[in-house]
Amino acid sequence: MPASATQAALNYLGRHLDELADAFPTNAAAVDVVTLTDDINLLAHHLQYATERAQERFTVPETVYLPERVALARLAEAAAGIAGALNVLTEALTYAATGFHREALPDLAASPLRNDPEVMRSIAAEKYAEAAARLRATATALRPAPAPAAPSTPPAAALRAQPPAHAGPQPRQRLQR
């Protein structure tokens, strides 16, 4: 069975998570319930993509070798990050929909803040920002780790260039019996 959890698949998912996070509204005026539900749907699609890639390989674990096992573990961690962002967006939908509901029923509560749809949109915008941060962190985790930098001097040359640690031979100390 061909590997489905590859670095290319992780890169693909990471790119799409970054694009989605970049498209999220950054202020309360830009929060729209319809767009929010679309964003939740798209995020759920990405979660489905991640779990399907993993499911394909977990069905036959004997053929999953170390590099792909590492990729599958990273994919599972990404699925957890996506699920967390999805939870935050669902909370944003709750606040946005509550504001939408309160617009329809202006006498719902006595508090002016409870009836203010702008407050609900502001809270939803904050939730969007939190979800975007989670998605960006997840996308960053999906990227390959940078290769360690090569030393500026070769190891053998570095050893030859170091001065001796002592000035001369040290006498041996005898143990007293």
LUMVEX-890232 format. One line per 3 residues: number of its first residue (from 1); their letters; for each residue x, z, y of N, C-alpha, C, CB. Coordinates in Angstrom, 1 decimal. Glycine has a CB too. Layout:
N
NUM) A) X,Z,Y,X,Z,Y,X,Z,Y,X,Z,Y; ... $
//
This chain:
177
1) MPA) 0.9,0.0,-1.2,0.0,0.0,0.0,0.9,0.0,1.2,-1.0,1.2,0.0; 0.6,-0.9,2.2,1.5,-0.9,3.4,1.3,0.3,4.3,1.2,-2.2,4.2; 2.3,0.7,5.0,2.3,1.8,5.8,1.3,1.6,7.0,3.7,2.2,6.4 $
4) SAT) 0.4,2.5,7.2,-0.5,2.3,8.3,-0.2,3.3,9.5,-2.0,2.6,7.9; 0.6,4.3,9.2,1.0,5.3,10.2,2.5,4.9,10.5,0.9,6.8,9.7; 2.6,4.0,11.4,3.9,3.5,11.8,4.1,3.9,13.3,4.1,2.0,11.6 $
7) QAA) 5.4,3.7,13.7,5.7,4.0,15.1,4.9,3.0,16.0,7.2,3.9,15.4; 4.7,1.8,15.5,3.9,0.8,16.3,2.4,1.3,16.5,3.9,-0.6,15.6; 1.8,1.9,15.4,0.5,2.4,15.5,0.4,3.6,16.5,0.0,2.8,14.1 $
10) LNY) 1.5,4.4,16.4,1.5,5.6,17.3,1.7,5.1,18.8,2.7,6.5,16.9; 2.5,4.1,19.0,2.7,3.6,20.3,1.4,3.0,20.9,3.8,2.5,20.3; 0.7,2.3,20.0,-0.6,1.7,20.4,-1.6,2.7,20.8,-1.2,0.9,19.2 $
13) LGR) -1.7,3.8,20.0,-2.6,4.9,20.4,-2.1,5.6,21.6,-2.7,5.9,19.2; -0.9,5.8,21.8,-0.3,6.5,23.0,-0.6,5.7,24.2,1.1,6.7,22.8; -0.4,4.4,24.2,-0.7,3.5,25.3,-2.2,3.6,25.7,-0.3,2.0,25.0 $
16) HLD) -3.0,3.5,24.8,-4.5,3.6,25.1,-4.9,5.0,25.6,-5.3,3.3,23.8; -4.3,6.0,25.1,-4.6,7.3,25.7,-4.1,7.5,27.1,-3.9,8.4,24.8; -2.9,6.9,27.4,-2.5,6.9,28.8,-3.4,6.1,29.7,-1.0,6.4,28.9 $
19) ELA) -3.8,4.9,29.2,-4.7,4.1,30.0,-6.0,4.8,30.3,-5.0,2.8,29.3; -6.5,5.5,29.3,-7.8,6.2,29.5,-7.6,7.3,30.4,-8.3,6.7,28.1; -6.6,8.1,30.3,-6.3,9.2,31.2,-6.2,8.7,32.7,-5.1,10.0,30.8 $
22) DAF) -5.5,7.6,32.8,-5.3,7.0,34.2,-6.7,6.5,34.8,-4.4,5.8,34.1; -7.6,6.2,34.0,-8.9,5.7,34.4,-9.9,6.8,34.8,-9.5,4.8,33.4; -9.6,8.0,34.4,-10.5,9.2,34.7,-10.6,9.4,36.2,-10.0,10.4,34.0 $
25) PTN) -11.8,9.8,36.7,-11.9,10.1,38.1,-11.1,11.3,38.5,-13.4,10.3,38.4; -10.7,11.2,39.7,-9.8,12.3,40.2,-10.5,13.2,41.3,-8.6,11.7,40.8; -11.7,12.9,41.6,-12.5,13.7,42.6,-14.0,13.8,42.2,-12.4,13.2,44.0 $
28) AAA) -14.6,14.7,42.7,-16.0,15.0,42.3,-16.9,13.8,42.7,-16.6,16.2,43.0; -16.7,13.1,43.8,-17.5,12.0,44.2,-17.5,10.8,43.2,-17.1,11.5,45.6; -16.4,10.7,42.4,-16.2,9.6,41.5,-16.9,10.0,40.1,-14.8,9.3,41.3 $
31) VDV) -17.3,11.2,39.9,-17.9,11.6,38.6,-19.2,10.9,38.4,-17.9,13.1,38.4; -19.4,10.2,37.4,-20.7,9.6,37.1,-21.0,9.9,35.6,-20.6,8.0,37.3; -22.2,10.3,35.4,-22.6,10.7,34.0,-22.6,9.6,33.1,-24.1,11.3,34.1 $
34) VTL) -23.0,8.4,33.5,-22.9,7.2,32.6,-21.5,6.9,32.2,-23.6,6.0,33.2; -20.6,6.9,33.1,-19.2,6.6,32.9,-18.6,7.7,32.0,-18.4,6.5,34.2; -19.0,8.9,32.3,-18.5,10.1,31.5,-18.9,9.9,30.0,-19.0,11.4,32.0 $
37) TDD) -20.1,9.5,29.8,-20.5,9.3,28.4,-19.8,8.1,27.7,-22.0,9.0,28.3; -19.5,7.1,28.5,-18.6,6.0,28.0,-17.2,6.5,27.7,-18.5,4.8,29.1; -16.7,7.3,28.5,-15.3,7.8,28.3,-15.3,8.7,27.0,-14.8,8.7,29.5 $
40) INL) -16.3,9.5,26.8,-16.4,10.3,25.6,-16.5,9.4,24.4,-17.7,11.2,25.7; -17.3,8.3,24.5,-17.4,7.4,23.4,-16.1,6.7,23.1,-18.5,6.3,23.7; -15.4,6.3,24.1,-14.1,5.6,23.9,-13.1,6.6,23.3,-13.5,5.1,25.2 $
43) LAH) -13.1,7.9,23.7,-12.2,8.9,23.2,-12.5,9.1,21.7,-12.2,10.1,24.0; -13.8,9.2,21.4,-14.2,9.4,20.0,-13.8,8.2,19.2,-15.8,9.5,19.9; -13.8,7.0,19.7,-13.3,5.8,19.0,-11.8,6.0,18.7,-13.5,4.5,19.9 $
46) HLQ) -11.0,6.5,19.7,-9.6,6.6,19.4,-9.4,7.7,18.4,-8.9,7.0,20.7; -10.2,8.8,18.4,-10.1,9.8,17.4,-10.4,9.2,16.0,-11.0,11.0,17.7; -11.4,8.4,15.9,-11.8,7.7,14.7,-10.6,6.8,14.2,-13.0,6.8,14.9 $
49) YAT) -10.0,6.1,15.1,-8.8,5.2,14.8,-7.7,6.1,14.2,-8.3,4.5,16.1; -7.4,7.2,14.8,-6.3,8.0,14.3,-6.6,8.6,12.9,-6.0,9.2,15.2; -7.9,9.0,12.7,-8.2,9.6,11.4,-8.3,8.5,10.3,-9.6,10.3,11.5 $
52) ERA) -8.7,7.3,10.7,-8.8,6.2,9.7,-7.4,5.9,9.2,-9.5,5.0,10.2; -6.4,5.8,10.2,-5.0,5.5,9.8,-4.5,6.5,8.8,-4.1,5.4,11.1; -4.8,7.8,9.1,-4.3,8.9,8.2,-5.0,8.8,6.9,-4.5,10.2,8.9 $
55) QER) -6.3,8.6,6.9,-7.1,8.6,5.7,-6.6,7.5,4.7,-8.6,8.4,6.0; -6.3,6.4,5.2,-5.8,5.3,4.4,-4.6,5.7,3.6,-5.4,4.1,5.2; -3.7,6.5,4.2,-2.5,7.0,3.5,-2.7,8.2,2.7,-1.4,7.1,4.5 $
58) FTV) -3.5,9.1,3.1,-3.7,10.4,2.3,-4.4,10.1,1.0,-4.5,11.4,3.2; -5.0,9.0,0.8,-5.7,8.7,-0.5,-4.7,8.5,-1.6,-6.7,7.5,-0.3; -3.5,8.0,-1.3,-2.5,7.7,-2.3,-1.2,8.4,-1.8,-2.3,6.2,-2.5 $
61) PET) -1.1,9.7,-1.9,0.0,10.4,-1.3,1.3,10.1,-2.0,-0.2,11.9,-1.3; 1.3,9.7,-3.3,2.6,9.4,-4.0,3.4,8.3,-3.4,2.2,9.1,-5.5; 2.7,7.4,-2.7,3.4,6.2,-2.1,3.8,6.5,-0.6,2.6,5.0,-2.2 $
64) VYL) 3.6,7.7,-0.1,3.9,8.0,1.2,5.3,8.6,1.3,2.9,8.9,1.9; 6.3,7.9,1.8,7.6,8.4,1.8,8.0,9.1,3.2,8.6,7.2,1.6; 9.1,9.7,3.2,9.4,10.6,4.3,9.2,10.1,5.7,10.8,11.0,4.2 $
67) PER) 9.6,8.9,6.1,9.4,8.4,7.5,7.9,8.3,7.8,10.0,7.0,7.7; 7.1,7.9,6.8,5.7,7.8,7.1,5.0,9.1,7.1,5.0,6.8,6.1; 5.6,10.0,6.3,5.0,11.4,6.3,5.2,12.0,7.7,5.7,12.3,5.2 $
70) VAL) 6.3,11.8,8.3,6.6,12.3,9.6,5.6,11.7,10.6,8.1,12.0,10.1; 5.4,10.4,10.5,4.5,9.7,11.4,3.0,10.2,11.1,4.5,8.1,11.1; 2.7,10.4,9.9,1.3,11.0,9.6,1.2,12.4,10.2,1.1,11.0,8.1 $
73) ARL) 2.2,13.2,10.2,2.1,14.5,10.8,1.9,14.4,12.3,3.4,15.3,10.5; 2.6,13.5,12.9,2.5,13.2,14.4,1.1,12.7,14.7,3.6,12.3,14.9; 0.6,11.8,13.8,-0.7,11.3,14.0,-1.8,12.4,13.9,-1.0,10.2,13.0 $
76) AEA) -1.6,13.3,12.9,-2.6,14.4,12.8,-2.5,15.3,14.0,-2.2,15.2,11.5; -1.3,15.5,14.6,-1.2,16.3,15.8,-1.9,15.6,17.0,0.3,16.6,16.1; -1.7,14.3,17.0,-2.4,13.5,18.0,-3.9,13.6,17.9,-2.0,12.0,18.0 $
79) AAG) -4.4,13.6,16.7,-5.9,13.7,16.5,-6.3,15.1,17.0,-6.2,13.6,15.0; -5.5,16.1,16.8,-5.9,17.4,17.3,-5.9,17.4,18.8,-5.0,18.5,16.8; -5.0,16.7,19.4,-4.9,16.6,20.9,-6.1,15.8,21.4,-3.6,16.0,21.4 $
82) IAG) -6.5,14.8,20.7,-7.6,13.9,21.2,-8.9,14.7,21.0,-7.7,12.6,20.3; -9.0,15.5,19.9,-10.2,16.3,19.7,-10.3,17.4,20.8,-10.2,17.0,18.3; -9.2,17.9,21.2,-9.2,18.9,22.3,-9.7,18.3,23.6,-7.9,19.6,22.5 $
85) ALN) -9.2,17.1,23.9,-9.6,16.4,25.1,-11.1,16.0,25.1,-8.7,15.1,25.4; -11.5,15.6,23.9,-12.9,15.3,23.7,-13.8,16.5,23.9,-13.1,14.7,22.2; -13.4,17.6,23.5,-14.1,18.9,23.7,-14.2,19.1,25.2,-13.4,20.1,23.0 $
88) VLT) -13.1,18.9,25.9,-13.1,19.2,27.4,-14.1,18.2,28.1,-11.7,19.1,28.0; -14.1,16.9,27.7,-15.0,16.0,28.3,-16.4,16.3,28.0,-14.6,14.5,27.8; -16.7,16.8,26.8,-18.0,17.2,26.4,-18.5,18.3,27.3,-18.1,17.6,24.9 $
91) EAL) -17.6,19.3,27.6,-17.9,20.3,28.6,-18.2,19.7,30.0,-16.7,21.4,28.7; -17.4,18.7,30.4,-17.6,18.0,31.7,-19.0,17.4,31.7,-16.6,17.0,31.9; -19.4,16.8,30.5,-20.7,16.2,30.4,-21.8,17.3,30.6,-20.9,15.5,29.1 $
94) TYA) -21.6,18.4,30.0,-22.6,19.5,30.2,-22.8,19.9,31.6,-22.1,20.7,29.4; -21.6,20.0,32.3,-21.8,20.4,33.8,-22.4,19.2,34.6,-20.4,20.7,34.4; -22.0,18.0,34.3,-22.5,16.8,35.0,-24.0,16.7,34.7,-21.8,15.6,34.7 $
97) ATG) -24.4,16.8,33.5,-25.8,16.7,33.1,-26.6,17.8,33.6,-25.9,16.6,31.5; -26.0,19.0,33.7,-26.8,20.1,34.3,-27.1,19.8,35.7,-25.9,21.5,34.1; -26.1,19.3,36.5,-26.3,18.9,37.8,-27.3,17.8,38.0,-25.0,18.5,38.5 $
100) FHR) -27.3,16.9,37.0,-28.3,15.8,37.0,-29.7,16.4,36.8,-28.0,14.8,35.9; -29.8,17.4,35.9,-31.1,18.0,35.6,-31.5,18.8,36.8,-30.9,19.0,34.3; -30.6,19.5,37.4,-31.0,20.3,38.6,-31.4,19.5,39.8,-29.8,21.2,39.0 $
103) EAL) -30.9,18.3,39.9,-31.4,17.3,40.9,-32.8,17.0,40.7,-30.5,16.0,40.9; -33.2,16.9,39.4,-34.6,16.6,39.1,-35.5,17.8,39.3,-34.7,16.1,37.7; -35.0,19.0,39.2,-35.8,20.2,39.3,-35.2,21.1,40.4,-35.9,21.0,37.9 $
106) PDL) -35.4,20.8,41.6,-34.7,21.5,42.7,-35.1,23.0,42.8,-35.1,20.9,44.0; -36.2,23.5,42.2,-36.6,24.9,42.3,-36.2,25.6,41.0,-38.1,25.0,42.6; -35.2,25.2,40.4,-34.8,25.7,39.1,-34.3,27.2,39.2,-33.7,24.9,38.4 $
109) AAS) -33.5,27.5,40.2,-32.9,28.8,40.4,-32.8,29.1,41.9,-31.6,28.9,39.7; -32.7,30.4,42.2,-32.7,30.8,43.6,-31.3,30.6,44.2,-33.0,32.3,43.7; -30.2,30.6,43.5,-28.9,30.5,44.0,-28.7,29.1,44.5,-27.8,30.8,43.0 $
112) PLR) -28.2,28.9,45.8,-27.9,27.6,46.3,-26.8,26.9,45.5,-27.5,27.6,47.7; -25.8,27.6,45.0,-24.8,27.0,44.2,-25.3,26.5,42.9,-23.6,28.0,44.0; -26.2,27.2,42.3,-26.7,26.7,41.0,-27.5,25.4,41.1,-27.6,27.8,40.4 $
115) NDP) -28.1,25.2,42.3,-28.8,24.0,42.5,-28.0,22.8,43.2,-30.0,24.3,43.4; -26.8,23.1,43.4,-26.0,22.1,44.1,-25.3,21.2,43.1,-24.9,22.8,45.0; -25.8,19.9,43.1,-25.2,19.0,42.1,-23.7,18.7,42.4,-26.0,17.7,42.1 $
118) EVM) -23.3,18.9,43.7,-21.9,18.6,44.0,-20.9,19.6,43.3,-21.7,18.7,45.5; -21.4,20.9,43.2,-20.6,21.9,42.5,-20.5,21.5,41.0,-21.3,23.3,42.6; -21.5,21.0,40.4,-21.5,20.6,39.0,-20.5,19.4,38.9,-22.9,20.2,38.5 $
121) RSI) -20.5,18.4,39.8,-19.6,17.3,39.8,-18.2,17.8,40.0,-20.0,16.3,40.8; -18.0,18.7,40.8,-16.6,19.3,41.0,-16.1,19.9,39.8,-16.6,20.3,42.2; -16.9,20.7,39.1,-16.5,21.3,37.8,-16.2,20.2,36.8,-17.6,22.2,37.3 $
124) AAE) -17.1,19.2,36.7,-16.8,18.0,35.8,-15.5,17.3,36.2,-18.0,17.1,35.9; -15.2,17.2,37.4,-14.0,16.5,37.8,-12.8,17.4,37.4,-13.9,16.3,39.4; -12.9,18.7,37.5,-11.8,19.6,37.0,-11.6,19.4,35.5,-12.1,21.0,37.4 $
127) KYA) -12.7,19.3,34.8,-12.6,19.1,33.3,-12.0,17.7,33.0,-14.1,19.2,32.7; -12.3,16.7,33.8,-11.7,15.4,33.6,-10.1,15.6,33.8,-12.2,14.4,34.7; -9.7,16.3,34.8,-8.3,16.5,35.0,-7.6,17.2,33.8,-8.0,17.3,36.3 $
130) EAA) -8.3,18.2,33.3,-7.8,18.9,32.1,-7.7,18.0,30.9,-8.7,20.1,31.8; -8.7,17.2,30.7,-8.7,16.3,29.6,-7.6,15.2,29.8,-10.1,15.5,29.5; -7.4,14.7,31.0,-6.4,13.8,31.3,-5.0,14.4,31.0,-6.4,13.3,32.7 $
133) ARL) -4.8,15.6,31.3,-3.5,16.3,31.1,-3.3,16.4,29.5,-3.5,17.7,31.7; -4.3,16.7,28.8,-4.2,16.8,27.3,-3.9,15.4,26.7,-5.5,17.4,26.7; -4.5,14.4,27.2,-4.3,13.1,26.7,-2.9,12.6,27.0,-5.3,12.1,27.3 $
136) RAT) -2.4,12.9,28.2,-1.0,12.5,28.6,0.0,13.2,27.7,-0.8,12.8,30.1; -0.3,14.5,27.5,0.6,15.3,26.6,0.6,14.7,25.2,0.3,16.7,26.6; -0.5,14.3,24.7,-0.7,13.8,23.4,0.0,12.4,23.3,-2.1,13.6,23.0 $
139) ATA) -0.2,11.6,24.3,0.5,10.3,24.4,2.0,10.4,24.4,0.0,9.5,25.6; 2.5,11.4,25.2,3.9,11.6,25.2,4.5,12.1,23.9,4.3,12.7,26.3; 3.7,12.9,23.2,4.2,13.3,21.8,4.2,12.2,20.8,3.2,14.4,21.3 $
142) LRP) 3.4,11.1,21.1,3.4,10.0,20.1,4.6,9.1,20.3,2.1,9.2,20.3; 5.2,9.1,21.5,6.4,8.3,21.7,7.6,8.7,20.9,6.7,8.2,23.2; 8.4,7.8,20.5,9.6,8.3,19.7,10.5,9.1,20.6,10.4,7.0,19.2 $
145) APA) 11.1,10.1,19.9,12.1,11.0,20.6,13.3,10.1,21.1,12.5,12.2,19.8; 13.8,10.4,22.3,15.0,9.6,22.7,16.2,9.9,21.8,15.3,9.9,24.2; 17.0,8.9,21.6,18.2,9.1,20.8,19.1,10.1,21.6,18.9,7.8,20.5 $
148) PAA) 19.8,10.9,20.9,20.8,11.8,21.6,21.8,11.0,22.3,21.4,12.8,20.6; 22.3,11.4,23.4,23.3,10.7,24.2,24.6,10.8,23.5,23.4,11.2,25.6; 25.3,9.7,23.5,26.7,9.6,22.9,27.6,10.5,23.8,27.2,8.2,22.8 $
151) PST) 28.5,11.2,23.1,29.5,12.0,23.9,30.4,11.1,24.7,30.3,12.8,23.0; 30.8,11.6,25.9,31.6,10.7,26.8,33.0,10.5,26.2,31.7,11.4,28.1; 33.5,11.4,25.4,34.8,11.2,24.7,34.6,11.3,23.2,35.9,12.2,25.2 $
154) PPA) 35.3,10.5,22.5,35.1,10.6,21.0,35.6,12.0,20.5,36.0,9.5,20.3; 35.0,12.5,19.5,35.3,13.8,19.0,36.8,14.0,18.7,34.5,14.1,17.8; 37.4,13.1,18.1,38.9,13.3,17.8,39.7,13.3,19.1,39.3,12.1,16.9 $
157) AAL) 39.4,12.5,20.0,40.1,12.5,21.3,39.9,13.8,22.1,39.7,11.3,22.1; 38.7,14.3,22.0,38.3,15.5,22.7,39.1,16.7,22.1,36.8,15.8,22.6; 39.4,16.7,20.8,40.1,17.8,20.2,41.6,17.7,20.6,40.0,17.8,18.7 $
160) RAQ) 42.1,16.5,20.7,43.6,16.3,21.1,43.8,16.7,22.5,44.0,14.9,20.8; 42.8,16.5,23.4,42.9,16.7,24.8,42.8,18.2,25.2,41.9,15.9,25.5; 42.3,19.1,24.3,42.2,20.5,24.6,43.5,21.2,24.6,41.2,21.1,23.7 $
163) PPA) 43.8,22.0,25.5,45.0,22.8,25.5,44.9,23.9,24.4,45.4,23.5,26.9; 46.0,24.3,23.9,46.0,25.4,22.9,45.4,26.6,23.4,47.4,25.7,22.3; 44.7,27.3,22.5,44.0,28.6,22.9,44.9,29.7,23.2,43.0,29.0,21.9 $
166) HAG) 46.2,29.7,22.7,47.1,30.8,22.9,48.5,30.2,23.4,47.3,31.6,21.6; 49.3,31.0,23.9,50.6,30.6,24.4,51.6,30.4,23.3,51.1,31.5,25.5; 51.6,31.3,22.4,52.6,31.2,21.3,52.0,31.8,20.0,53.8,32.0,21.7 $
169) PQP) 52.8,31.8,19.0,52.3,32.3,17.7,52.0,33.8,17.8,53.3,32.0,16.6; 51.0,34.2,17.2,50.7,35.6,17.2,51.2,36.3,16.0,49.1,35.8,17.3; 51.8,37.5,16.1,52.4,38.1,15.0,51.2,38.7,14.1,53.3,39.3,15.4 $
172) RQR) 51.5,38.7,12.8,50.5,39.2,11.9,50.5,40.7,11.9,50.7,38.6,10.5; 49.4,41.3,11.8,49.4,42.7,11.7,49.3,43.2,10.3,48.2,43.3,12.5; 50.0,44.2,10.0,50.0,44.7,8.6,48.9,45.7,8.5,51.4,45.3,8.3 $
175) LQR) 48.3,45.7,7.4,47.3,46.7,7.1,48.0,48.0,6.6,46.4,46.2,6.0; 47.5,49.1,7.2,48.1,50.4,6.8,47.3,50.9,5.6,48.0,51.4,7.9; 48.1,51.4,4.6,47.4,51.9,3.4,47.5,53.4,3.4,48.1,51.4,2.2 $
//
